Amino acid sequence: MTERKGRRPPVPPKKQIRSFKDLTPSKHFNPRTFFHEMIWKAWLMPRIGEHVKPKFPTLTEGQVALTWIGHASFLMQFNDLNVLVDPNFANWLFLLKRIKRAGLQAQDLPPIDLMLLTHAHFDHFHKPSLRSVPAPKIAVMPWGMGELAKNLGFGRIIELQWWESFSHNDWKVTLTPSKHWGARTITDEHRGYGGFILEHQGRRIYHVGDSAYSHFFKEIGRKLSPEIALLPIGAYYPDSFRHVHMGPDQAVKAFKDLRAQWLVPMHYGAFKLSFEALDEPPRWLKELCSENNLNQHLKMLEEGIPVVFEKPENSPILVAKDTV
């Protein structure tokens, strides 16, 4: 049974996106260009990357380990809580080829206590991947998604609206606004979308989901003060894609708005979802962080390798270490 928190109606985008062409209203879009840039080029690319047999760290209270699975998929671990966000282990999404393999496989995951699903797009809500995860106890997602999550093995399904929270035991999850859209199909107008802030053991981790740059980041930083920000940096070219995605330049701006301590980039390198080169987003992000004196705040994760983020002890020194 789906549990819905609160009674406030969802906040729809000003304009509902009904087709891919709505994302690219300029002359950049035509069926031939789309097929050549996003399908044909990917078919010709050799698939790279390897599944890693993970060595999950032994954590003490207050420590958090993040493992980037790839694309927008993350495993977040505390000593008493395992959280999976937007898992996608697929090598194909319909005609879209995965260029870089997932960093780990579903069978290598630890027991999952909590699943966070940011929206219903197929690269974030991938049903075969969700079915492959051993029986998560609780799944939290935006409004209108509960019906999609039935029969996927979840013990409880919680739907939230923007700024609403769900608490269980000692952890809390808040659904934050984003500038994106949540439709799974073209005529699908009732599903929500957003990011999540997970609070546990004095730590606050922010997974943005998908989003263009927005004033929401300043509001989120002011209200919830995330410590670690997982920010998307890919699928931004041509410029009309920025209606719903961020490039590295806007991710840096969002990071400053959030006033977080760590910038962890995501949403690049796995699927060719736009026209920029797959290796361009991380290269540009590193350049921008160097120009903005943010090198000490940037943590580039390697797929499948857990990284422990130590809890700050009233010190400006940031500590993150790979476990291998």
Summary of the structure (lengths in Angstrom):
residues: 324
radius of gyration: 18.4
end to end distance: 41.1
largest distance: 55.6
contacts: 1105
relative contact order: 0.17
helix: 22%
strand: 25%
